[in-house]
Structures are given as C-alpha cells and as structure tokens.
C-alpha cells in the first residue's frame, strides 16, 4: 500500500480537524488537497523524482509531503536553514531539480536553478475542478519503493541520506500507535520540525488514527507552548531532552500549570538524565511519561519504556517496540550478560533500505538484516536495555573507558544546574582528560565555582571520572531539531 493511502485510509472522510490552530483544516479538505496536488504533480513530472521540501511546519508542508509520496515520487525534506555547503552535497547526491519552497525561504534559494513550487502553486492545483477521488489507491503498489530520504544531522560525521520506504513508515506508525494507545481523540503539540524523523512520526501516527496536530514553530517562546497545551486541549507532547530541561528549569510557569487534557508525554532524541525525569513525574504524577529510543535509520522508533515500569527501571530505554527485535552484543557477536557492555542491534520492518548511494556504509551498518546502531549499552537481569553512549563518544583516560553520560547525570543533580556536556580534551600524560561545560542561569552564575563542581563529582564518582576542567556557560545552543549542540 502507498503510505499516503495508509495514513488517510481511516480518516480521509472525517469531518474533523486534522490540524488545529492557525492553519486549521478538516481531514476531508486535507485529503482532497493531497489528491489534487498529487495528480497535478504526476501529470507534470511523472514518478521517481527526488523532490526537495524546504519549509517550516505548515499545512503547505503536510499537503506536499503526502502528495509527493502519493504520486510515486521521493520526498527529500530539508531544514530550510540548511547551509549552502550541505545543500550542495545533497544536490550532488540526489540530482534534485524540483523544490517545494515556502514563501518565507524562497530568497535563500534564488540562485539555485530549481523548478520551484510554493503555496500559490498548490492553491491553484487545489482550486481546479475535478474529482480527486479518481486518484484512487493503487492496487499492488510496491511497499518497498522509496518514500523519502532523510538526511542525518551529521553530528557524528558527514551527512548521510537515510532511505525510508513506504513499508518502513507503515510498520513504524503501526507500532507507535499500538504502544501509545493513540485514538481519534488525541491531539499532539508539535514543536519539532517535520524534516526530523521524530517530528514526522507525530504527523504519521495522528493522521492514521484520525487525531490532530497543533504546530508550534517557536519553542523559544516557552510560554506559548505552555499556553497551547491547554488552549488546544492537547493530549500529548513530544520532546527531545533540551525541551524538558528548558520547561523544567528555565521557567517556573511550567511546573505550576495544571494541564487539563494532557494524557502523556514522550521523550527521545537522546538520553534525558534521570534527575529531569524524576522532576517531571514528581510535578505531574497523573501524566504518563514515555522514555523512547530510536534512530533515523529506524524510521523513528526502536524502543520504549512503559510508564508503569519507570519507577523501577528509570534510566532504561526499555525494550523493543512491537514488531522490533533488539539485542545488545559484544565484540564476539554474542549477547552480553547483565552488566556487560555491547552495541545495540535492531531488526524489523522499520529498518531503512540503506544509505543513499553509499553501499559501503550500508553494508557496514546493516549486517545479516541487523541494524548496527553504534550505541553502546548494557542490560539488566530482566532484559531491559540501559544506554551508555555512542561508541565514538567514549573517553579514554589512562586507558580506562569512560561514558560522558555517567558524569553528566551526576552534575545535573547539582542544585541550579540546567545542563552539562562532558567532552574530551588533549592531555600529554593521560591522552585524554575530561572537560565539563556546565550550563546555569545567568542570574545565578556567581553562585557556582569550578572547585564546588569538582568536589560534588568526587563525592559521587570514582576519582578518574572527576573532570579536570570545569567551565560555565549561560546560553544553551541547539540544532534545528532541538538537540543540544556539542560545545
């Protein structure tokens, strides 16, 4: 089945909002628009084109995204603030010459020889007469066809194009709906961009069940997010670690607000330290907190920790989601024993088709059907997985392997600390030494000292894990998806 048909299969005829808020649209209108845009685009350009989408989260993005997949073309959603160098690399790989660009970003790309479509183009296609129902679901559609290419952020190396098939999206969407128990009554507050796989998964799941999304493109204005959750009766909120750190420690309003409809929240996109999870669940005992883990290479999601297991298994990323098998293996390829460290491997219908035009990296990443995530973890006696770090993040001090996350988890419990980043610096004696960059509010900066942080670490960590250098910062920096930028 074409993934567009799958997502709208049960909701296309609903006379209810698919998007709430400023760009409100009913499912019936959205479905009609998608089919008309898909038909017009296919008539002009045929199929199997790699088509860029450069837009903020909007009704325009949603319509184009679904229409391109429906028309048998391949979406390439990109950050509209993408650097010229990175865009040039994407174009070199894909040969893309067609782009859907929102009005606010067109000036940035005027020097590129794209065939450009914008809101006016899609509005014109949508206003034409004709029955969109003629563009019916295709029988025998190959689910293994490419639906989209998501380019990774490049935080651990050069950008790679992750090839996601129609089947990948269908499988991951079904799994997420099952464990979150999503229904037509659910409304999600979306603060993550749709060119990020986590953001797209929110769109996919809520379209499929006939729920709704509310798009807030300005998380920096935290007050608006807090207000939106009640104003639009949101039942869900999804965030990466920085979102929760800011909500919990950059504003007092969040923990003092009663959210009358919020049923659950989800967290992925990196490990959120236990101190923040405990702070949230203590402030909101009636809201279910789902810790999740995933990768772009897995369409979005690989594991989750059920909220009822959180008190006993805090710090764990849980187990595989429905339809996904996870295991942690050592260098010998065998599953690790409890307490031992190994790499997380994953298998399921959500695992990518590979890296775009990069067979060597694909072959090194997917071996015998197993995705090698590059994430190091251990397991407990019950089979719950505990993330330690990415293999490339391990710091070696005097030959001893140290996980940055273990030290960060201690420092963020120091009163007043908002966040912490542990990194390696060169040391003539030990090879690598530990540097702690500690983030605090500017008004409280004079209350902190390097020695106080070091003493706190010494009281809670082995001596070789105490940072040799501590610096303080008052401004957190994030990438476009809300993930923390490395200092």
Beta strands, then each sheet from edge to edge (+ up, - down):
strand 1: 17-20
strand 2: 25-26
strand 3: 50-54
strand 4: 74-78
strand 5: 98-101
strand 6: 115-117
strand 7: 146-151
strand 8: 161-165
strand 9: 187-190
strand 10: 212-215
strand 11: 236-239
strand 12: 264-267
strand 13: 288-293
strand 14: 303-305
strand 15: 319-320
strand 16: 324-329
strand 17: 342-348
strand 18: 354-355
strand 19: 366-367
strand 20: 370-379
strand 21: 385-390
strand 22: 395-397
strand 23: 400-402
strand 24: 417-427
strand 25: 431-440
strand 26: 469-473
sheet 1: 2+ 1- 10- 9- 11- 12- 13- 14+ 15-
sheet 2: 4+ 3+ 5+ 6+
sheet 3: 7+ 8- 18+
sheet 4: 16+ 17- 20+ 19-
sheet 5: 16+ 17- 20+ 21-
sheet 6: 22+ 23-
sheet 7: 24+ 25- 26-
end
